[in-house]
Amino acid sequence: MQARGPLMIEHRLIEKMIALIKDALARIQMEGAVDPLFVDAAVDFVRTYADRTHHGKEEDILFHGLKEKKMSAEDRRMMDELIEEHVFGRTTVKSLVAANTRYRNGDQTALADIADCLATLVEFYPKHIEKEDKVFFPASRAYFTEAEDRTLLAAFEAFDRNMIHEKYEAVVRELSS
């Protein structure tokens, strides 16, 4: 498997979660309410899996390796754009958390903010994924030798092994405070 393989497989799971978020958004529009626990689960998924795990591998391993390569101006621009999009996703999730907190505390106006954030994620992720799968990943593959690609794949696997520990160390820290 090429190094981009696990990233593309992760995209398929992210797409499934985005479909669930889209369904929840439709329920908000029909029922005028949201389950704050679903929002919590969506936030946890996006923060832990899509951002920290998936984007973490992209930024900390793939993009880091590419920064050492003589990339075309177009590919470098695309990589910078993807990094900016990752930041945009984080900002959207932060706004979603704030809106969900307000909603839990009885602020009904927060429902519109929750819906806006969910709609933003539903619109954002498919375009972002398509850009990576169809444009950036194939282009970036050309910058690595077969041996370097195998090294990236091994680094992705090591990164994943550490994620469960990082996640639950954070849970214990949060519960302890």
Residue, then its C-alpha position, 0 to 999 in steps of 0.5 A: m500500500q502506498a502512504r496515501g492509502p491509509l489517508m484515503i481510507e480515513h477519508r471514507l470514514i470521515e465521509k460516513m460521519i459527515a453523512l450522519i451530520k447531514d442527517a442531524l442537520a435535516r432533523i434540526q431543520m424539521e424538528g427545531a431541536v438537536d441532541p447535544l450528545f450527538v453534537d458532542a459525539a460529532v465534535d469528538f469524532v472531528r477533533t480526534y479522528a478527522d483533525r488530530t489523527h488524520h490531519g495530524k498525519e498529513e501535517d506532521i508527517l506528509f506535509h513535513g516531508l514535503k517541505e523538505k522537497k523541491m515542490s512546484a509552486e502550484d503544489r506548495r500553494m495547494m499544501d498551504e491551502l490544505i493547511e489553512e483549510h485544516v485551521f478553518g475546520r478547527t475554528t468551525v468545531k470550536s464555534l460548534v462547541a461554544a454553540n452547543t454549550r450555550y444550547r445546553n444552558g437553555d439558549q435556544t438561539a444557539l440552535a441556529d449557530i449549531a446548524d450553521c456550524l454543522a452545515t459548514l462541516v457538511e459543505f467543507y469536508p467533501k470538497h476538502i477530501e476531493k481536493e486531497d484524494k484527486v489532486f494533492f495526494p497523487a501530485s505529492r506521491a511524485y516527490f517521494t521514492e518508493a523507500e521514502d513512501r514506505t517510510l511515510l507509511a511506517a510513520f503513519e502506523a506509528f502515529d496511529r499507535n500513539m493516538i489511543h494513548e494521547k486521547y485517553e491521557a487527555v480524558v483522564r487529565e480533563l476528568s481530574s481537573 
